[in-house]
């Protein structure tokens, strides 16, 4: 565990090195290299998502100090936090805005990996763990949305938990499991809270650990197109060169979050009242909008099967297809050009963008 | 002419006998069969209308009111010996309807909650009195408001006595100058009512509990409310105001002057939306009718108005600043909720105007003033906080920008150094 003899180090360094092995860590950081090419901008998305996740964890822990997870107190506790607690508004707004930004960067990261074919062997497990993290992030979004117990969140959760309920055989059980009963009640809130602050973070730690380990093991993937061009392979040390560039992105994200929180603090709305009718134009969070809008367009019945069931099954199969891409895209695995999966990726991005746009522009009654 | 119709009816019945003999087994009502097939609209219309009449839907046929024998396929159906009475006379209508509608035991089978004193009430009404005492058959009888053959329950929007239709139903006679001419009654009530806050509440806001003609005049016992009853009539809904007024000095003075309580200031059919401007010695104030700023009553009016204006002004100020803060994205829902207390106080203060006592109004408005001032102060603090946030953001952005510049310079320095090596 001795420090690099060529470099003179201070006493503190030596003291820490003897105890935690700083020299090994330094060696590891220096060993990691980042390929330099015209697509390298997409490499920043993973780090940016991770940074926003860390902000989520920190702001979430601060919110826990005031939040009370019951139907009677949840809304009031958030109201108190926003109006009375010093910088409470800032913590909640940053938590909410960074969750949105994190899911945005996560989607961009996913599609950049898909388009640059970074899922090809030997990075299949990196892809699976990344897909798992996307699912967990959507779970965080869905469960966290209900926690302020306001009108919009209540009815959006009611609709959201209704959708998996249409799956044949297991649907009703799954709906009851999610809601903690037949309806969205205080039991659902407590359940969502537990999932949001304990179950999902634990699973995320496992998936994130695996993901980062795999990234560390295999390094950054160079796109097949760049590899085929040949020529001199340029690289950049991860530490400090790439890390400092990451830092510029993270500082910009902090600036954007501060501006969003100051100018667009997250609203609280009206307290949920289960006895009131649902307000017109209930919408889910933007990242669920393409699915919600698709279900609205489906006819009541398609070939004797309920349209909604087909829609839910369709999204399930779509997710499975995306998960299995490393095994399905055999040409890329063999190192051959594969245009089909690039076009499939473009198709999925276009579909999500168009349906999301329609979700926000078409009249809610259509 | 009647005989001619009867003969024609008989011929039609006879000619159509082979066809209706079969259908008679399904529909034995010969009144309907004959009146439907006769082809004369005057005879057919009642049958068509009666199909959706509430009595028809409850299983009653023509004979229930007109008598006769519906099982007799010929003219024997209209035999006076079988109780046939033809078209009932107007003066006998109340008694005819009352045969069932005044029989509690009978009515209980169909609608246990329906009152059975309509006939008794009718004879206490101006309509009933004129009919029974003067023999005036032009007055309203049962079918004037409940059209024979197409009677529907009041909850049915097509009914002539649905809340939205009552004024029109009464207005058919009371807004008709020719009909009212012998009685020397004004005919502008319907027009005035349609300008009133009551009609607007009912027709625009859709609040069917808002009053229409029968809520103040009664329905079967319809009569103009007596001068001393007006307060009682209005007090059915405006309870607090009526109680305040009854204990006020104005109640006695108005009685001595022989003017009605509420209607003196609020009028009757064309009651407008009230406002603080009514408490004024200038138009559109109502105090100006009796008081000047020289008399004691006028001075009290000015003080009452000042108390209301003061609270209303503070409330509006606080409401506006909280709205401004809310639109800027600040969390002020608790402050807005608390400000409702000031609004309640304003409502109570306005009701207390009917006491005509400055002390009674101040008792309500002063706590409201405190609440409104606190809410306004809260609004100011929140806007200060907003300003602090904006300044804080500017400082943070400058620091972050400086850090970014520092990191970028460090990267350039490192990479220049590496190239040089």
Interface residues (C-beta under 8 A of the other chain):
Chain A: X79 X82 X83 X89 X90 X240 X241 X244 X245 X247 X248 X251 X252 X254 X255 X258 X259 X262 X263 X264 X265 X267 X268
Chain B: X329 X330 X331 X332 X333 X334 X335 X389 X390 X392 X393 X396 X397 X400 X401 X403 X404 X407 X408 X410 X411 X414 X415
